[in-house]
Amino acid sequence: MTRSKARSRRQAPRIDRLSLAPLTNFDIGAFFAILIALAAWRAKVLTGTGALAAVIIGTLVYGSGGWPNAAVLFAFFISSVILSRIGRARKKNLVDAGKLGARDGEQVLANGLVAAVCAMFALGGNPLWQIGFVAAFATATSDTWATETGTLVRVAPRSILTGKPMPVGLSGGVTSAGTAAALLGALFVALIALSVHASGAVLAVTIGGFTGCLVDSVLGATVQALRYCAGCKRYCETDPHVCGADTTLMRGANWMNNDAVNFLATVFGAATAIGVVYFFPYFFSR
């Protein structure tokens, strides 16, 4: 062997072992989010786009706060799935309402995007964003519990603005049972967050979640698109109607559907919870 070959062999780097970078919370969150989203898709709880959106939300939520944040997300998701399965036969007859059945991507983002964004901002160390995260999911839970409960009771809902009776399933209507369920839903998420140390601001989160749900109803009764089917002579929220006929916009904006209203409600719920803690720190724990 020549000296040059011996020298080059001595200078060649040695690889003793293969080292991998440690997994981050975002890696772990993506793994579990994919598994759960696939299971939900197979169970027809989510559509394909809904599953994709759920992976994004789940990854951000777990990545930013680990299992405590995931527990808050599960409090909303699992309770909503359970309630949606109760009285399914009756709910299938609500043909005038908006989307029914499996949740699509727009619905998932409408309910979870604000929470995910707040969770990401909370990585900066400001606890107010963490309160906003929990309150956003408290709002989504409050609204879902109110809607699912209100459609089950044998009482006609009344407009939150005028108090007049209105068809079951249309936005803007409230019932006493649904309102009570809304308050319990917000409180439920606040207590889950407290138990897993995601946030101790139980009262602020409950106020924010419940207020966001009320705002959802007000928006549903004012700016959300309300349409009319001349063929069926019924008000509805879809175009075309379930009968196949085109519908006429009677109130609100074309683009202001239930998903847009839900998104704005979570913004308002998160902002309300953050606001009461920021302006009244002595009354609302962080």
C-alpha positions in Angstrom: 0.0 0.0 0.0 1.4 3.4 -0.9 1.8 6.2 1.6 -0.8 8.4 -0.2 -3.4 5.6 0.1 -2.6 5.0 3.7 -2.9 8.7 4.4 -6.3 9.1 2.6 -7.7 6.1 4.5 -6.6 7.6 7.8 -8.3 10.9 6.9 -11.6 9.3 5.8 -14.4 10.1 8.3 -15.8 7.2 10.3 -19.5 6.8 11.0 -19.9 4.9 14.2 -23.7 5.2 14.6 -26.6 6.9 13.0 -28.1 9.6 15.2 -31.7 10.9 14.8 -33.0 14.3 15.9 -35.4 14.0 18.8 -39.1 14.1 18.0 -40.8 17.4 18.8 -44.3 17.9 20.0 -45.3 18.9 16.4 -44.0 15.5 15.2 -45.9 13.6 17.8 -49.0 15.8 17.3 -48.9 15.1 13.5 -48.6 11.3 14.1 -51.6 11.1 16.4 -53.6 13.7 14.5 -53.3 11.5 11.3 -54.4 8.4 13.2 -57.4 10.1 14.8 -58.4 11.9 11.6 -58.3 8.6 9.7 -60.4 6.9 12.3 -62.9 9.7 12.2 -63.0 9.6 8.4 -63.6 5.9 8.4 -66.4 6.4 11.0 -67.9 9.0 8.7 -67.5 11.7 11.4 -65.3 13.7 9.0 -65.2 14.1 5.3 -61.9 13.9 3.4 -61.3 17.6 3.6 -62.5 17.5 7.2 -59.9 14.9 8.1 -57.1 17.0 6.4 -58.2 20.1 8.3 -58.3 18.1 11.5 -54.7 16.9 11.0 -53.6 20.5 10.6 -55.5 21.7 13.7 -54.5 18.7 15.8 -50.8 19.1 14.9 -50.8 22.8 15.8 -52.7 22.3 19.0 -50.6 19.4 20.3 -47.4 20.9 19.0 -47.9 24.1 20.9 -49.0 22.7 24.2 -48.7 18.9 24.3 -51.3 16.7 26.0 -53.0 19.5 28.1 -53.9 21.3 24.8 -54.9 18.1 23.2 -57.3 17.3 26.1 -59.1 20.6 25.5 -59.4 19.8 21.8 -60.8 16.3 22.7 -63.3 17.8 25.1 -64.8 19.7 22.2 -64.5 17.0 19.6 -65.6 13.9 21.5 -68.5 15.6 23.3 -69.7 17.0 19.9 -69.5 13.6 18.2 -71.5 12.0 21.0 -74.2 14.7 21.0 -74.5 14.6 17.3 -75.2 10.9 17.4 -78.2 11.3 19.8 -81.5 11.6 18.0 -79.9 11.2 14.5 -83.3 10.2 12.9 -84.9 13.5 14.1 -81.9 15.6 13.0 -81.9 14.1 9.5 -85.3 15.7 8.9 -83.9 19.2 9.4 -83.6 19.6 5.7 -83.8 23.4 5.9 -80.6 23.8 7.9 -77.1 24.1 6.5 -74.7 21.2 6.4 -75.7 18.0 8.1 -73.7 14.7 8.5 -69.9 14.5 8.5 -68.0 17.7 9.1 -66.0 19.0 6.2 -62.9 21.1 6.1 -64.6 24.4 6.3 -66.5 23.3 9.4 -63.4 22.0 11.1 -61.4 25.2 10.4 -64.4 27.4 11.5 -64.4 25.7 14.9 -60.7 25.1 15.4 -58.6 27.6 13.5 -58.9 30.5 16.0 -58.0 28.1 18.9 -54.9 26.8 17.0 -53.7 30.3 16.2 -54.1 31.3 19.8 -52.2 28.2 20.9 -49.3 29.1 18.5 -49.1 32.7 19.8 -49.1 31.3 23.4 -45.7 29.8 22.6 -44.4 33.3 23.0 -45.1 33.1 26.8 -48.1 35.4 27.1 -50.7 33.5 29.1 -53.5 35.5 27.7 -53.2 33.7 24.4 -53.5 30.4 26.2 -56.8 31.6 27.7 -57.9 32.6 24.2 -57.1 29.1 23.0 -59.3 27.5 25.6 -62.1 30.1 25.2 -62.2 29.5 21.4 -62.9 25.8 22.0 -65.3 26.7 24.8 -67.2 28.8 22.3 -67.3 26.0 19.7 -68.4 23.5 22.3 -71.0 25.9 23.7 -72.5 26.4 20.3 -72.5 22.7 19.4 -74.1 21.7 22.7 -76.8 24.4 22.3 -77.5 23.4 18.7 -77.6 19.6 19.3 -79.8 20.0 22.4 -82.1 22.6 20.9 -82.9 20.3 18.0 -83.9 17.5 20.3 -86.4 19.2 22.6 -90.0 19.3 21.6 -90.2 23.1 21.9 -90.1 25.5 19.0 -87.1 27.8 19.1 -87.6 31.5 19.3 -85.6 34.3 17.6 -82.9 35.6 19.9 -83.8 39.1 18.6 -87.6 39.2 18.4 -88.7 36.2 20.5 -91.0 35.0 17.7 -91.2 31.2 17.1 -89.1 30.0 14.1 -88.4 26.7 12.4 -86.2 24.2 14.1 -82.7 24.1 12.8 -82.5 27.6 11.4 -79.8 29.9 12.7 -80.7 32.6 15.2 -83.2 30.5 17.2 -82.8 29.7 20.8 -84.5 27.5 23.4 -84.2 27.4 27.2 -82.7 23.9 27.0 -80.3 24.9 24.4 -79.2 28.0 26.3 -78.6 25.9 29.4 -76.6 23.4 27.4 -74.5 26.3 25.9 -73.5 27.5 29.4 -72.7 23.9 30.5 -70.7 23.3 27.4 -68.5 26.4 28.0 -68.1 25.4 31.7 -67.2 21.8 30.7 -64.3 22.9 28.6 -63.1 25.4 31.2 -63.1 22.7 33.9 -61.3 20.2 31.6 -58.6 22.9 30.9 -58.3 23.5 34.7 -58.0 19.7 35.4 -55.1 19.3 32.9 -53.4 22.6 33.8 -54.1 24.1 30.4 -55.6 27.2 32.0 -56.9 28.2 35.4 -59.2 31.0 34.2 -62.4 29.0 34.6 -64.7 31.9 35.0 -63.2 34.0 32.1 -63.3 31.0 29.7 -66.9 30.2 30.6 -67.9 33.8 30.1 -66.0 34.0 26.8 -67.4 30.7 25.5 -71.0 31.4 26.5 -70.8 35.0 25.1 -69.3 33.7 21.9 -72.3 31.3 21.5 -74.8 34.1 22.1 -73.0 36.2 19.4 -73.2 33.2 17.1 -77.0 33.3 17.5 -77.2 37.1 17.0 -75.1 36.8 13.8 -77.3 33.9 12.7 -80.4 36.1 13.1 -79.0 39.2 11.4 -76.2 38.8 8.9 -76.1 35.1 8.1 -77.7 34.2 4.7 -81.4 33.3 5.0 -82.9 32.0 1.8 -86.4 31.1 0.6 -87.5 28.2 -1.5 -90.5 29.2 -3.6 -91.3 25.6 -4.6 -91.5 24.4 -1.0 -92.6 27.8 0.4 -90.0 27.4 3.2 -87.1 29.4 4.6 -83.8 27.6 4.4 -80.0 28.1 4.5 -79.0 26.2 1.4 -78.8 27.0 -2.3 -80.2 24.9 -4.0 -82.8 23.6 -1.5 -82.9 19.9 -0.7 -85.8 19.6 -3.2 -83.4 20.8 -6.0 -84.9 24.2 -6.5 -82.9 27.4 -6.5 -83.5 29.6 -3.5 -83.7 33.4 -3.1 -81.6 35.3 -0.7 -83.9 37.1 1.8 -81.5 38.4 4.3 -77.8 38.6 5.0 -74.8 38.1 2.7 -74.3 35.2 0.3 -70.9 34.4 1.7 -72.0 34.6 5.4 -72.9 31.0 5.9 -72.9 29.0 9.2 -69.2 28.3 8.9 -68.3 32.0 8.7 -70.6 32.7 11.7 -69.0 30.0 13.7 -65.5 31.4 12.9 -66.5 34.9 14.0 -68.1 33.5 17.1 -64.9 31.8 18.2 -63.0 35.0 17.5 -65.4 36.9 19.8 -65.3 34.2 22.5 -61.5 34.2 22.6 -61.3 38.0 22.6 -63.9 38.2 25.4 -62.1 35.9 27.7 -58.8 37.6 27.0 -60.4 41.0 27.5 -62.0 40.2 30.9 -58.7 38.8 32.2 -56.7 41.7 30.8 -58.9 44.5 32.1 -60.0 42.8 35.3 -57.0 40.8 36.5 -58.0 40.9 40.1 -61.3 39.2 39.5 -60.2 36.6 36.8 -57.4 34.2 37.5 -54.9 33.4 34.7 
